[in-house]
Amino acid sequence: MDPPYGDHIDYSEDPRCIGKLSAYDPKYYQAMRGAFDEAFRVLKPGGVLAVYVCDYFETKKGLAPVGFGLFSIFTVRFIPIDIVSVVRRNKSLLKGNFHQAAERDNFFLRGFNYLFLARKPEEAPRRQRGRSAR
């Protein structure tokens, strides 16, 4: 999954679109819980869910630690495998205006995204039919 985490991009005209919710709004995390529940439903036991996301920052609102928020939600049902820091080789971060804005507004330039990996638990073994467990 590569979920939206800010409402600054118009993903869809559908009012139910998760991309219309701000990462600062608890409703965003409720909606993502529903997305993780659906992933749990459709994955086979032992299947792996990968979530690719980064934190979000707005000058007036501060940091929205989206990665930690989503990790805490989806590890309720999934078993964590790994957390990978994926370096963003985005050349736009090298542009002077990003550095000037970071210095002026006192924030960090985040040069990485999270890649969370987790496994759906295996189903419990089923009893053999017709045999009692005495």
BELCORSUL-V54326 format. One record per backbone hydrogen bond with DSSP energy under -0.5 kcal/mol. NH is the residue of the N-H (numbers start at 1). CO is the residue of the C=O. If there is no record, write none. Layout:
[[NH:CO] [NH:CO]]
//
This chain:
[[11:9] [17:14] [20:17] [21:18] [25:22] [28:25] [29:25] [30:26] [31:27] [32:28] [33:29] [34:30] [35:31] [36:32] [37:33] [38:34] [39:35] [40:36] [41:37] [42:38] [43:39] [46:120] [47:44] [49:118] [51:116] [52:1] [53:51] [53:114] [56:64] [58:62] [62:58] [64:56] [65:63] [66:64] [69:65] [70:66] [71:67] [72:68] [73:69] [74:70] [75:71] [76:73] [77:74] [78:74] [79:119] [80:78] [81:117] [82:117] [84:115] [86:84] [86:113] [87:85] [88:111] [89:87] [90:88] [91:89] [93:90] [94:91] [95:92] [98:95] [99:95] [100:96] [101:97] [102:98] [103:99] [104:100] [105:101] [106:102] [107:102] [110:108] [111:109] [113:86] [114:53] [115:84] [116:51] [117:82] [118:49] [119:79] [120:47] [121:77] [131:128] [134:132]]
//
